[in-house]
């Protein structure tokens, strides 16, 4: 797990490098999320306490209304401001900076492609890694960054809400933890199923995409109209689609069962357990109505945040499966094309080769044999 976290942090480093302003916004967002969560809990508690106090002291309707209105204005203002910034961050800044990140990381990956040896493109295993890296590498980093930001926000909320619950009734946390841990284990298995599916359909997905690109490009229109290639391509496309559909259905059947179990645990065991326990405590006189309401609100939010916190480690493991492709690609070292080479000065007047001999690895045939050649600046030359 430690190695997986390090891999994820390496990718997060690119987001911090390319989008530093978004990192500052994220920190503010985390603070707002914590304040909003606590404000919702204390709002419920203080409103009910105010109503109880009004009844106990036999206050007039106007005095009771003014007291409740004051509480509402204070807490709703806090929640409104926090949620306004959260909405601005999640709906505007997130989209803006994810676009910036994708563009910059894509340019970096394109530059890296210049280092790849031609012979590696003929290696199916390498090409699978290469295509996955280019497909996932552009957006995966921002997803990983979001996961880390949500983890920090959730763990702070867990600490704040957990402290509130423990002070009032620590037994309630046990019900929440059992439910959350069960759902996390199920989510982990769903992620494993999805990753296995993604690997199994890689070749079929490439074939399907390749065929679609041919039919949509104008330069292939004449071949499609005048040759049998269209029938062959449609057949290959249908074969790839059927194979993908078959594997999708198999995986979705498994995941549907797992997700149904997770919903049952969340809606029946967790919420039902909390209602039963708090209701019993209320009937026995162990807590009052305000404690019942605020504790249920706090426990519900605690459950959501604890689930997010613990799920983070599943996400780290899941992301690392894809990050491996990206990191392997970015750490690629050419075996041939850049050995003993250096960048040329743009001001050079000519290039001269004297007695140059060269052959590719694992072959006895010399591609170049004692070549003497001089190329002046501006000349165009092809070696066939």
C-alpha positions as CSV (number, residue, x, y, z in Angstrom):
1,X,0.0,0.0,0.0
2,X,2.9,2.4,0.8
3,X,4.3,1.9,-2.7
4,X,0.9,2.6,-4.2
5,X,0.6,5.8,-2.2
6,X,4.0,6.9,-3.4
7,X,2.9,6.3,-7.0
8,X,-0.2,8.3,-6.5
9,X,1.7,11.2,-5.0
10,X,4.1,11.2,-8.0
11,X,1.1,11.9,-10.2
12,X,-0.4,14.5,-7.8
13,X,3.0,16.3,-8.1
14,X,2.2,17.0,-11.8
15,X,-1.1,18.6,-10.8
16,X,0.6,20.8,-8.1
17,X,3.3,21.7,-10.7
18,X,0.8,22.7,-13.5
19,X,-2.1,24.1,-11.4
20,X,-0.7,25.7,-8.2
21,X,-3.7,28.1,-7.9
22,X,-6.1,25.2,-7.8
23,X,-4.2,23.7,-4.9
24,X,-4.8,26.9,-2.8
25,X,-8.5,26.8,-3.7
26,X,-8.7,23.1,-2.6
27,X,-7.3,24.0,0.8
28,X,-10.0,26.7,1.2
29,X,-12.6,24.2,0.0
30,X,-11.6,21.6,2.6
31,X,-11.9,24.2,5.4
32,X,-15.4,25.2,4.1
33,X,-16.5,21.6,4.0
34,X,-15.6,21.0,7.6
35,X,-17.3,24.2,8.8
36,X,-20.4,23.3,6.8
37,X,-20.6,19.8,8.2
38,X,-20.4,20.9,11.9
39,X,-22.8,23.8,11.3
40,X,-25.5,21.4,10.1
41,X,-25.1,19.3,13.3
42,X,-25.2,22.3,15.7
43,X,-28.1,23.9,13.8
44,X,-30.3,21.0,14.5
45,X,-29.2,20.8,18.1
46,X,-29.6,24.5,18.8
47,X,-33.0,24.8,17.1
48,X,-34.5,22.0,19.1
49,X,-32.9,23.3,22.4
50,X,-34.4,26.7,21.6
51,X,-37.8,25.2,21.2
52,X,-37.5,23.2,24.4
53,X,-36.4,26.3,26.3
54,X,-39.3,28.3,25.0
55,X,-41.8,25.7,26.2
56,X,-40.0,25.3,29.6
57,X,-39.9,29.0,30.2
58,X,-43.3,29.6,28.7
59,X,-42.0,32.4,26.4
60,X,-44.2,34.3,24.1
61,X,-44.5,33.3,20.5
62,X,-42.6,36.5,19.4
63,X,-39.7,35.8,21.8
64,X,-39.5,32.1,20.7
65,X,-39.7,33.1,17.0
66,X,-37.0,35.7,17.4
67,X,-34.7,33.3,19.1
68,X,-35.2,30.6,16.5
69,X,-34.8,33.1,13.6
70,X,-31.5,34.4,15.0
71,X,-30.1,30.8,15.2
72,X,-31.3,30.1,11.6
73,X,-29.8,33.3,10.2
74,X,-26.4,32.6,11.8
75,X,-26.1,29.0,10.8
76,X,-27.7,29.3,7.3
77,X,-25.4,32.2,6.5
78,X,-22.4,30.1,7.4
79,X,-23.6,27.1,5.5
80,X,-24.6,29.2,2.5
81,X,-21.2,30.9,2.2
82,X,-19.3,27.6,2.6
83,X,-21.5,25.9,0.0
84,X,-21.2,28.8,-2.4
85,X,-17.5,28.5,-2.4
86,X,-17.7,24.7,-2.7
87,X,-20.0,25.0,-5.7
88,X,-17.6,27.6,-7.3
89,X,-14.7,25.3,-6.7
90,X,-16.3,22.1,-7.9
91,X,-18.3,23.4,-10.8
92,X,-16.1,26.1,-12.2
93,X,-12.5,25.9,-11.0
94,X,-12.4,22.1,-11.2
95,X,-13.4,22.2,-14.9
96,X,-11.1,25.0,-15.7
97,X,-8.0,23.6,-14.2
98,X,-8.7,20.0,-15.3
99,X,-8.6,21.3,-18.9
100,X,-5.3,23.2,-18.2
101,X,-3.8,20.0,-16.6
102,X,-4.9,17.8,-19.5
103,X,-3.4,20.1,-22.1
104,X,-0.1,20.4,-20.3
105,X,0.3,16.8,-19.4
106,X,-0.7,15.8,-23.0
107,X,2.0,18.1,-24.4
108,X,4.6,16.5,-22.0
109,X,3.6,13.0,-23.1
110,X,3.7,13.9,-26.8
111,X,7.3,15.2,-26.3
112,X,8.2,12.0,-24.5
113,X,6.9,10.0,-27.5
114,X,10.0,11.2,-29.5
115,X,12.2,9.1,-27.3
116,X,10.6,5.8,-28.1
117,X,12.6,3.4,-30.2
118,X,10.8,2.3,-33.4
119,X,11.3,-1.4,-32.7
120,X,9.3,-1.1,-29.5
121,X,6.2,-0.1,-31.4
122,X,6.3,-3.6,-32.9
123,X,6.2,-5.2,-29.4
124,X,2.5,-5.9,-28.6
125,X,3.1,-5.8,-24.8
126,X,4.8,-2.4,-25.1
127,X,2.2,-1.0,-27.4
128,X,-0.6,-2.0,-24.9
129,X,1.2,-0.1,-22.2
130,X,1.8,2.8,-24.5
131,X,-1.8,3.1,-25.6
132,X,-3.1,2.8,-22.0
133,X,-0.6,5.4,-20.8
134,X,-1.7,7.9,-23.5
135,X,-5.4,7.2,-22.9
136,X,-5.4,7.3,-19.1
137,X,-2.4,9.5,-18.4
138,X,-4.0,12.7,-19.6
139,X,-6.8,12.7,-17.1
140,X,-5.9,10.1,-14.4
141,X,-3.6,12.6,-12.6
142,X,-6.5,15.0,-11.9
143,X,-8.7,12.2,-10.7
144,X,-5.9,11.1,-8.3
145,X,-5.6,14.7,-7.1
146,X,-9.4,14.8,-6.4
147,X,-9.2,11.6,-4.5
148,X,-6.4,13.0,-2.2
149,X,-8.3,16.3,-1.7
150,X,-11.5,14.3,-0.8
151,X,-9.5,12.1,1.5
152,X,-8.0,15.1,3.4
153,X,-11.4,16.7,3.6
154,X,-13.1,13.5,4.7
155,X,-10.6,12.6,7.4
156,X,-10.9,16.1,8.9
157,X,-14.7,15.8,9.0
158,X,-14.4,12.3,10.5
159,X,-12.2,13.6,13.3
160,X,-14.6,16.6,13.9
161,X,-17.8,14.6,13.7
162,X,-16.4,11.6,15.5
163,X,-15.3,13.7,18.4
164,X,-18.9,15.1,18.7
165,X,-20.4,11.6,18.7
166,X,-17.8,10.1,21.1
167,X,-18.5,12.9,23.6
168,X,-22.2,12.2,23.4
169,X,-22.5,8.4,22.8
170,X,-19.5,6.4,21.6
171,X,-21.5,3.2,21.0
172,X,-23.2,4.8,18.0
173,X,-19.9,4.8,16.2
174,X,-19.7,1.0,16.3
175,X,-22.9,0.7,14.2
176,X,-21.5,3.1,11.6
177,X,-18.1,1.5,11.4
178,X,-19.4,-2.0,10.8
179,X,-21.6,-0.8,8.0
180,X,-18.9,1.4,6.4
181,X,-16.2,-1.3,6.5
182,X,-18.6,-3.8,4.9
183,X,-19.4,-1.4,2.1
184,X,-15.7,-0.6,1.5
185,X,-14.8,-4.3,1.1
186,X,-17.6,-4.7,-1.5
187,X,-16.4,-1.5,-3.3
188,X,-12.9,-2.9,-3.5
189,X,-14.2,-6.1,-5.2
190,X,-16.2,-4.0,-7.7
191,X,-13.0,-2.0,-8.5
192,X,-11.0,-5.2,-9.1
193,X,-13.7,-6.5,-11.4
194,X,-13.7,-3.2,-13.4
195,X,-9.9,-3.2,-13.8
196,X,-9.9,-6.9,-14.9
197,X,-12.6,-6.0,-17.5
198,X,-10.6,-3.0,-18.7
199,X,-7.6,-5.2,-19.4
200,X,-9.5,-7.9,-21.0
201,X,-11.2,-5.7,-23.6
202,X,-8.2,-3.6,-24.5
203,X,-7.5,-5.3,-27.9
204,X,-11.2,-5.4,-28.8
205,X,-11.6,-1.7,-27.8
206,X,-8.7,-0.7,-30.0
207,X,-10.1,-2.7,-33.0
208,X,-13.5,-1.1,-32.5
209,X,-12.1,2.4,-32.3
210,X,-9.8,1.8,-35.3
211,X,-12.7,0.7,-37.5
212,X,-14.8,3.7,-36.4
213,X,-12.1,6.1,-37.2
214,X,-11.6,4.7,-40.7
215,X,-15.3,5.1,-41.5
216,X,-15.4,8.7,-40.2
217,X,-12.3,9.9,-42.2
218,X,-13.0,11.4,-45.6
219,X,-9.7,10.2,-47.1
220,X,-10.9,6.5,-46.9
221,X,-14.3,7.2,-48.6
222,X,-13.2,6.0,-52.0
223,X,-11.8,2.7,-50.7
224,X,-15.0,2.1,-48.7
225,X,-17.2,2.7,-51.7
226,X,-15.2,0.8,-54.3
227,X,-13.7,-2.1,-52.5
228,X,-14.9,-5.0,-50.2
229,X,-13.0,-3.4,-47.3
230,X,-16.2,-2.0,-45.8
231,X,-17.7,-5.4,-45.3
232,X,-14.5,-6.7,-43.8
233,X,-14.3,-3.7,-41.4
234,X,-17.9,-4.0,-40.4
235,X,-17.4,-7.7,-39.6
236,X,-14.3,-7.0,-37.5
237,X,-16.1,-4.1,-35.8
238,X,-19.1,-6.4,-34.9
239,X,-16.8,-9.1,-33.6
240,X,-15.1,-6.7,-31.3
241,X,-18.4,-5.2,-30.2
242,X,-19.9,-8.6,-29.4
243,X,-16.8,-9.7,-27.4
244,X,-16.8,-6.4,-25.4
245,X,-20.6,-6.7,-24.8
246,X,-20.2,-10.3,-23.5
247,X,-17.5,-9.3,-21.0
248,X,-19.4,-6.1,-20.0
249,X,-22.5,-8.2,-19.2
250,X,-20.5,-10.8,-17.2
251,X,-18.8,-8.1,-15.1
252,X,-22.0,-6.0,-14.6
253,X,-23.9,-9.0,-13.3
254,X,-21.3,-9.5,-10.6
255,X,-21.1,-5.8,-9.8
256,X,-24.9,-5.4,-9.7
257,X,-25.2,-8.1,-7.0
258,X,-22.3,-6.6,-5.0
259,X,-23.8,-3.0,-5.2
260,X,-27.2,-4.3,-4.2
261,X,-25.7,-5.9,-1.1
262,X,-23.9,-2.6,-0.3
263,X,-27.2,-0.6,-0.6
264,X,-29.0,-3.0,1.7
265,X,-26.2,-2.7,4.3
266,X,-26.3,1.1,4.0
267,X,-30.1,1.7,4.0
268,X,-31.3,-1.1,6.3
269,X,-28.5,-2.1,8.7
270,X,-26.8,1.3,9.1
271,X,-29.8,3.7,9.1
272,X,-32.1,1.2,10.7
273,X,-29.6,0.4,13.4
274,X,-29.0,4.1,14.2
275,X,-32.8,4.8,14.4
276,X,-33.3,1.8,16.7
277,X,-30.4,2.6,19.0
278,X,-31.2,6.3,19.3
279,X,-34.9,5.7,19.6
280,X,-34.3,3.2,22.4
281,X,-32.0,5.7,24.1
282,X,-34.7,8.4,23.8
283,X,-37.5,6.2,25.2
284,X,-35.3,5.2,28.1
285,X,-34.6,8.9,28.8
286,X,-30.9,8.6,28.2
287,X,-31.0,11.4,25.6
288,X,-33.4,14.2,24.7
289,X,-35.0,15.1,21.4
290,X,-32.2,17.6,20.4
291,X,-29.5,15.0,21.1
292,X,-31.5,12.4,19.1
293,X,-31.7,14.7,16.0
294,X,-28.1,16.1,16.2
295,X,-26.6,12.7,16.9
296,X,-28.4,11.1,13.9
297,X,-27.3,14.0,11.7
298,X,-23.7,13.7,12.9
299,X,-23.7,9.9,12.6
300,X,-25.1,10.1,9.0
301,X,-22.4,12.6,8.0
302,X,-19.7,10.6,9.9
303,X,-20.7,7.5,8.0
304,X,-20.4,9.2,4.6
305,X,-17.1,10.8,5.4
306,X,-15.6,7.6,7.0
307,X,-16.7,5.6,3.9
308,X,-14.9,8.2,1.7
309,X,-11.8,8.1,4.0
310,X,-11.5,4.4,4.0
311,X,-12.5,4.1,0.3
312,X,-9.5,6.3,-0.5
313,X,-7.2,3.3,0.0
314,X,-9.2,1.3,-2.5
315,X,-9.0,4.2,-4.9
316,X,-5.2,4.5,-4.3
317,X,-4.8,0.8,-5.2
318,X,-7.1,1.1,-8.1
319,X,-5.4,4.2,-9.5
320,X,-2.0,2.6,-9.1
321,X,-2.9,-0.1,-11.5
322,X,-3.4,2.5,-14.2
323,X,-0.6,4.8,-12.9
324,X,1.9,2.1,-13.6
325,X,1.3,2.5,-17.3
326,X,1.9,6.2,-17.1
327,X,4.9,6.1,-14.9
328,X,6.5,3.3,-17.0
329,X,5.9,5.4,-20.1
330,X,7.4,8.6,-18.5
331,X,10.4,6.7,-17.2
332,X,11.1,5.0,-20.5
333,X,14.7,5.0,-21.6
334,X,15.5,4.5,-25.3
335,X,17.9,1.6,-25.8
336,X,19.1,2.8,-29.2
337,X,18.1,6.1,-30.6
338,X,19.5,8.5,-28.0
339,X,22.5,6.6,-27.0
340,X,25.6,8.7,-27.4
341,X,23.5,11.5,-29.0
342,X,23.2,15.2,-28.3
343,X,20.9,18.0,-29.4
344,X,22.2,20.1,-32.3
345,X,22.8,23.8,-32.3
346,X,20.2,25.5,-34.4
347,X,22.9,27.6,-36.0
348,X,24.8,24.7,-37.6
349,X,25.7,25.0,-41.3
350,X,26.2,21.4,-42.2
351,X,26.3,17.8,-40.9
352,X,29.0,15.4,-42.0
353,X,29.1,11.6,-41.5
354,X,32.4,9.8,-41.9
355,X,32.7,5.9,-42.1
356,X,29.4,5.4,-40.2
357,X,28.4,1.8,-39.7
358,X,25.2,0.8,-37.9
359,X,23.0,-2.3,-37.4
360,X,19.9,-2.9,-35.3
361,X,20.0,-5.1,-32.2
362,X,19.6,-8.9,-32.7
363,X,20.5,-8.8,-36.3
364,X,23.6,-9.4,-38.4
365,X,22.5,-7.2,-41.3
366,X,24.1,-3.7,-41.4
367,X,21.6,-1.0,-42.2
368,X,24.5,1.4,-42.8
369,X,27.9,0.3,-43.8
370,X,30.8,2.7,-44.0
371,X,28.7,5.7,-45.0
372,X,30.3,9.0,-45.8
373,X,27.9,11.9,-46.2
374,X,27.7,15.6,-45.9
375,X,24.3,17.5,-45.6
376,X,24.2,21.2,-45.8
377,X,21.7,23.3,-43.9
378,X,18.4,23.4,-45.8
379,X,19.1,20.2,-47.8
380,X,16.4,17.4,-47.7
381,X,17.7,13.8,-47.9
382,X,16.0,10.4,-47.5
383,X,17.9,7.1,-46.8
384,X,16.1,4.2,-48.3
